Amino acid sequence: MIDHDVLIIGAGLAGLRAALCAKEQGVDVAVVTKVHPVRSHSNAAQGGINAALTDRGDDWRDHAYDTIKGSDFLGDQDAIEVMCREAGDEVISMENMGAIFNRDENGNLGTRNFGGQREARTFFVADFTGQALLHVLYEQIVKAGAFVYEEWFVLSLIVRDGKCGGVVMMDIKTGKIEVVRAKAVILATGGLGRVFEPSTNALICTGDGMSLAYRAGAELMDMEMVQYHPTTLKGSGVLLSEAARGEGAYLLNSENERFMLKYAPEFKELASRDVVSRCEQTEIDEGRGIDGCVLLDVRHLGEKYINERLSQIRELGIDFANVDMVKEPVPVMPGMHYAMGGVKADIDGKTAVPGLYAAGEVACISVHGGNRLGANSLLDTLVFGRRSGIHAAEMVKSVKHLSIDDSAAQDDINHINQLLSNEKNESFGQVRLDMGTGMKNHLGVYRDQISMEKALELVKDVKERAKSIYVADKTKTFNTNLMFSIELGFMTECAEAIAASAIQRQESRGAHTRTDMPDRDDENWLKHILVTKAEESHEISFLDVIITDWEPVIRQY
Ligand SMILES: Cc1cc2nc3c(=O)[nH]c(=O)nc-3n(C[C@H](O)[C@H](O)[C@H](O)COP(=O)(O)OP(=O)(O)OC[C@H]3O[C@@H](n4cnc5c(N)ncnc54)[C@H](O)[C@@H]3O)c2cc1C
């Protein structure tokens, strides 16, 4: 058994920011991650990070309002205020640590436009901002001496008398199982993108943390809010960053029409993501698509500018769709990108389970509500990563380890043995694919009562099938077959929470757009939906949205 003060699960931006800040408080900190830190999905973030800097004439309150409107008024305004107020300092501290942001012609930090915002307040490093930030934070972690368990896979959280006191984890290299006691555990495990197929998310984004927390008694909130990004590549679903539209790209239909002009006359291609995705889907459904897609056109920006600002997405177009965007428009479609929902946590990362914190995409601090603005997620990971790291470090100074011993691993050992002894039956790949395509078909850009009922049936079916997965590899070294099978268990639970929440919401708001209930209903549904685990299935409850200064109004772009 191993002991740490603060144990952070996840080495993406949220996890590393939390680790650095906790370490600075002088406590013992360790990070555990199932992949090498710089392979975390944060590395894939392209477009940038938002902040309203006062010395540029911007105001955090404007950023807050754009975020609230973007959330379709489901975001909690007290939390949004914290994120937007602290954004400037966060971006500047990343710059001071060594992130080389693009500059404008005067040598100041440069910004680009991003969707749903009235100001250009997105700071960026070409179109690989996440990679730049993640590498800088990783260097800082190494320098600060926080211990990193690389390629260790967390199987469960240890809970005693309702308190979280550590984790059970497996060394992927050797199959060794270890019990780790921690006075505070911070979940920073990222999103659940791969519950849907296709998705812009890395294959490792399997919702582990949401499921771990759910099993430990935490609440999952806003799970019905799943973001479809307007520009994912035909076929593979690989993301083409909103930076393309930020830099001036057009969206065209089969009649060569810039269709966003009619739907969102003011913001055009840069309306909020849920809005643009719905418009694209409508064009496609009404017969003005091209083979299930619309076109993203950047040709007018010119080759030099494209190479300077959008080099990575040009390469992605060539590699994955065989289209060079300098010469031709690229076929794109709405694709699953982000989970607005997650483990309910407050502005210091605290969840309903004492000792358990959550930050980053795994958490729902309710800053994104029904729809996240582009470039607000990197910000969310850093601001709330920092806050949870500091808070957890303070907390551990006055508590003791819970009384836990190696027997805490027994349930996980039994589960692994059971998986390994399953007879030749279902393959995890097939079940995962059936779940992913089903979730996309039934809980897509548009949904209705019938499709959501189908989603619930699908979830029941895949949950059952996931129990009898056949694990062909019986060895201990790098048994990814076993690990993927365990991940599938996490994913089916996330799928259940999403479908169960979606069917509750009797209105259309943000990413939850019902064709059978097209209007927003503020009178009855200015509420969050929460899911908690019950004996056999789950329980649903509701929580009012926190409004501070901004009353809901009709949302137009
Ligand atoms: C292609 C793409 C582009 C994006 N572009 C932008 C952008 O430009 N701007 C923006 O604001 N947002 C963007 N986003 C969203 C943003 O990148 C993510 O929401 C954010 O980076 C998530 O960070 P995180 O720290 O929460 O998690 P991640 O970076 O996903 O890290 C999760 C960590 O948890 C670990 N982990 C998970 N499960 C386990 C387990 N069971 N055991 C051990 N370790 C585990 C993983 O190893 C990993 O280290 C983009 C997302 C994608 C997919």
The ligand as a MOL file (V3000), in Angstrom:
LIG
                    3D

  0  0  0     0  0            999 V3000
M  V30 BEGIN CTAB
M  V30 COUNTS 53 58 0 0 0
M  V30 BEGIN ATOM
M  V30 1 C -9.7720 17.6580 -30.8690 0
M  V30 2 C -10.1240 18.5690 -29.7280 0
M  V30 3 C -9.8370 19.9320 -29.8160 0
M  V30 4 C -10.1740 20.7920 -28.7750 0
M  V30 5 N -9.8730 22.1310 -28.8780 0
M  V30 6 C -10.1510 22.9600 -27.8510 0
M  V30 7 C -9.7760 24.3260 -27.8930 0
M  V30 8 O -9.1590 24.8030 -28.8370 0
M  V30 9 N -10.0880 25.1110 -26.8470 0
M  V30 10 C -10.7540 24.6340 -25.7490 0
M  V30 11 O -11.0120 25.3980 -24.8280 0
M  V30 12 N -11.1040 23.3280 -25.6800 0
M  V30 13 C -10.8110 22.4890 -26.6940 0
M  V30 14 N -11.1630 21.1570 -26.5980 0
M  V30 15 C -11.6820 20.6370 -25.3310 0
M  V30 16 C -10.5350 20.4990 -24.3270 0
M  V30 17 O -9.3610 20.1750 -24.9980 0
M  V30 18 C -10.8070 19.4320 -23.2800 0
M  V30 19 O -12.0770 19.5930 -22.7210 0
M  V30 20 C -9.7560 19.5240 -22.1670 0
M  V30 21 O -8.4640 19.5460 -22.7050 0
M  V30 22 C -9.9040 18.3920 -21.1830 0
M  V30 23 O -8.8260 18.4560 -20.2890 0
M  V30 24 P -8.7850 17.5720 -18.9760 0
M  V30 25 O -7.5540 17.9650 -18.2640 0
M  V30 26 O -10.0730 17.7020 -18.2760 0
M  V30 27 O -8.6980 16.0720 -19.4910 0
M  V30 28 P -7.7320 15.3280 -20.5450 0
M  V30 29 O -6.7610 16.2350 -21.1820 0
M  V30 30 O -8.6260 14.5470 -21.4200 0
M  V30 31 O -6.8940 14.3500 -19.6210 0
M  V30 32 C -7.4810 13.2530 -18.9800 0
M  V30 33 C -6.4190 12.5270 -18.1870 0
M  V30 34 O -7.0250 11.5410 -17.3620 0
M  V30 35 C -6.2950 10.3370 -17.4270 0
M  V30 36 N -7.2240 9.2290 -17.1360 0
M  V30 37 C -8.4970 9.0710 -17.5780 0
M  V30 38 N -9.0290 7.9440 -17.0660 0
M  V30 39 C -8.0820 7.3820 -16.2820 0
M  V30 40 C -8.0230 6.2060 -15.4830 0
M  V30 41 N -9.0520 5.3440 -15.3830 0
M  V30 42 N -6.8620 5.9420 -14.8210 0
M  V30 43 C -5.7980 6.7670 -14.9240 0
M  V30 44 N -5.8020 7.8980 -15.6640 0
M  V30 45 C -6.9250 8.1900 -16.3220 0
M  V30 46 C -5.7260 10.3190 -18.8310 0
M  V30 47 O -4.5850 9.5010 -18.9000 0
M  V30 48 C -5.3790 11.8030 -19.0210 0
M  V30 49 O -4.1090 12.0780 -18.4980 0
M  V30 50 C -10.8210 20.2900 -27.6270 0
M  V30 51 C -11.1010 18.9290 -27.5350 0
M  V30 52 C -10.7750 18.0870 -28.5740 0
M  V30 53 C -11.1390 16.6340 -28.4530 0
M  V30 END ATOM
M  V30 BEGIN BOND
M  V30 1 1 1 2
M  V30 2 1 2 3
M  V30 3 2 2 52
M  V30 4 2 3 4
M  V30 5 1 4 5
M  V30 6 1 4 50
M  V30 7 2 5 6
M  V30 8 1 6 7
M  V30 9 1 6 13
M  V30 10 2 7 8
M  V30 11 1 7 9
M  V30 12 1 9 10
M  V30 13 2 10 11
M  V30 14 1 10 12
M  V30 15 2 12 13
M  V30 16 1 13 14
M  V30 17 1 14 15
M  V30 18 1 14 50
M  V30 19 1 15 16
M  V30 20 1 16 17
M  V30 21 1 16 18
M  V30 22 1 18 19
M  V30 23 1 18 20
M  V30 24 1 20 21
M  V30 25 1 20 22
M  V30 26 1 22 23
M  V30 27 1 23 24
M  V30 28 2 24 25
M  V30 29 1 24 26
M  V30 30 1 24 27
M  V30 31 1 27 28
M  V30 32 2 28 29
M  V30 33 1 28 30
M  V30 34 1 28 31
M  V30 35 1 31 32
M  V30 36 1 32 33
M  V30 37 1 33 34
M  V30 38 1 33 48
M  V30 39 1 34 35
M  V30 40 1 35 36
M  V30 41 1 35 46
M  V30 42 1 36 37
M  V30 43 1 36 45
M  V30 44 2 37 38
M  V30 45 1 38 39
M  V30 46 1 39 40
M  V30 47 2 39 45
M  V30 48 1 40 41
M  V30 49 2 40 42
M  V30 50 1 42 43
M  V30 51 2 43 44
M  V30 52 1 44 45
M  V30 53 1 46 47
M  V30 54 1 46 48
M  V30 55 1 48 49
M  V30 56 2 50 51
M  V30 57 1 51 52
M  V30 58 1 52 53
M  V30 END BOND
M  V30 END CTAB
M  END
